[in-house]
Amino acid sequence: MELHITIDGTRDLSGQLYRQLSEAIRSGRLADGQQLPPTRLLASQLGLSRKTVSDVYEKLGYEQLLVGKVGVGSFVQTPHASPQRRNASTQLASAGRIARWEAAPVPLRHSAQEAPARYAFIGGRATPSHFPQDEWRACVQYAVRQDVQARGRYGPVEGLPALRTAIAGHAAFSRGIHCRPEQVLVCSGAQQALSLLAQTLLEPGDTVVVEEPGYPVARQVFVAQGARVVGVDVDEDGLNVEQIPDGTRLIYVTPAHQFPLGMPMSMARRHALLERARHLGAIIIEDDYDSAFRYEGRPTDSLQSMDRYGLVAHVGSFSKIMLPELRLGYVVLPLAIVQAVQTAKYLNDCHTASLGQHALAKFIQDGHLLRHIRRCHDIYAGRRERLQYWFDGALSPWFRLVPASAGFHVAALAQAPLDIVELLRRARLADISLYALSGFYHGPARHEGLFLGYGAIDKLDIDTALAIVHTILQEMAPVV
């Protein structure tokens, strides 16, 4: 690759080269330690004499912007205090819009610089060590071979046929989904599915209903689209359907395992929701984010499997049951919106990367996914039992678990007034990450308590961490 240098005319050749190289180094465009082309090669590329280039390199070396290594070459040496990149001085016409995006909340976004706690009850994350690396590696190698056959061509916007067929079969087997592969749209994670549905279905000012408390990222996706987002309370049966206002265009729910409280939506409430959506002509987004792990009771039907009106968009993700870095999810679309959402997907990113799709299709077809889910089910069930042991026992004076039969997080409601912020602070000093339920409410929290993910913490660590939490609670609010 040629170094980007422009020589204009035949005057001050040395000065032109020096100024451009000096600016590129001082501004950071040329990174510290980056090797420059040999003088002979750069001179040939620019149509200059080798002496001209050598003199410039020597001057830059004298200014300690280049360092020469005998027999190796010349390398950039960035000054210790490089000036900041120049900002545009022109007032941008979109300044107000840019400011709103800068000020927009980014809920549940974890800083890469934040040191992880030794005992982390973080939600939505699985333990990487339980992932079947050997099986996945074989599927990736298969995917590389498949990808060679289509090299240099874009993939189908809706996803590879093999993966869409595999997802349709998996969803039918595990969640009772009724669909054809043509209704499946492969996305870069479930979050892209939410964004695509919002772009396709909403105009600024349209009303969207979300659960309160609920998934704050979904709320922000709809707000970013200019929607009027209405939070509707949940109770032990799920979303209070009678609170859904007239004029609602979109309804977002987590019926299998309410996020964050954890209870499933009752069958009566599901039927009522479908009828209300039919009356409104509203699309329901069923976020089925972690229902693959069920521990008690009979499996409940997915909302999509109960839909007789073509109103439910069923969103699924492989981030929870596999690995989040794969960035693979899907949405089973109602027939009425398939083409429209595919168009939105094409305009967003053309298609999801094919390599991961080939690998995932093979992973599902060969039965690795179901075996992985069964293995993880036993692991998570053991962790869930330890949490129940502590909250039914030593921690019961302070907290009560919300009954939940699926997923890998639980909610613990405070039994009496308790300074949750102080509890979180003290726990973090003991290298324990706890999370407050209040962070999932858009308005004032109706319930104070804790959100406890157990996908990424080992069973034995749960006992150690909660014993420390018990000690902290005794110091903060001793039981009389």
Secondary structure, DSSP 8 states (H G I E B T S, - for coil): --------SSSSHHHHHHHHHHHHHHHTSS-TT-B---HHHHHHHHT--HHHHHHHHHHHHHTTSEEEETTTEEEE---SS--------S--TTHHHHHHHHHS--TT---TTS---SEE--TT---GGGS-HHHHHHHHHHHHHHHHHTTTS---TT--HHHHHHHHHHHHHHH-----GGGEEEESSHHHHHHHHHHHH--TT-EEEEEES--HHHHHHHHHTT-EEEEEEEETTEE-GGG--TTEEEEEE--SS-TTT-----HHHHHHHHHHHHHHT-EEEEE-SSTT-B-SS-----HHHH-SSS-EEEEEESTTTT-GGG--EEEE--GGGHHHHHHHHHHHHSS--HHHHHHHHHHHHTTHHHHHHHHHHHHHHHHHHHHHHHHHTTTTTTEEE----BSSEEEEEESS---HHHHHHHHHHTTEE-EEGGGG-SSS-SS-EEEEE-SSS-HHHHHHHHHHHHHHHHHHS---
